[in-house]
Amino acid sequence: MFVSDRPSILKVTVVIGFTTALALSPLSVLQAHEHENDGTANAEGKTVTGEVVDLMCYIDHNATGEKHAACAGKCIKGGGPVGITSAGKTYLIVGQHKPMNDELAEYAGKTITVKGKVAERDGISMIENAEIVKK
């Protein structure tokens, strides 16, 4: 009987299929995460009315209101974290997996309403997929 050292076509096909599946599986998980809230984030969301704050100054020294609005606007426009504070609760605000600083900088120190999905972990609250509610 003749024995070959070469792998059979079936073995090669199984190995290639398994390797391809392993290589592509992280991409499918990422895609599922990116689209898990398509069309439902605002339906399950929350509406919050409060003051837009630059979180660095707000957390560090409770800077709020009109007297801090110009500084907060500069910090937000410069890329600092932006939030909304309302009734003793403060939220980090983000858009669809990206900051909303350009949209929110003009509202620094002012009261607005935002709508989005609330997520919380380790005492930090965030409104994601946020939209500014126009009156």
Stockholm file with secondary structure:
# STOCKHOLM 1.0

chainA/1-135         MFVSDRPSILKVTVVIGFTTALALSPLSVLQAHEHENDGTANAEGKTVTGEVVDLMCYIDHNATGEKHAACAGKCIKGGGPVGITSAGKTYLIVGQHKPMNDELAEYAGKTITVKGKVAERDGISMIENAEIVKK
#=GR chainA/1-135 SS CCCCSSCCHHHHHHHHHHHHHHHHHHHHHHHHHHHTTTTTTTTTCEEEEEEEEEHHHHHHHCCCSHHHHHHHHHHHHTTCCEEEEETTEEEEECCSSSCCHHHHGGGBTSEEEEEEEEEEETTEEEEEEEEECCC
#=GC SS_cons         CCCCSSCCHHHHHHHHHHHHHHHHHHHHHHHHHHHTTTTTTTTTCEEEEEEEEEHHHHHHHCCCSHHHHHHHHHHHHTTCCEEEEETTEEEEECCSSSCCHHHHGGGBTSEEEEEEEEEEETTEEEEEEEEECCC
//
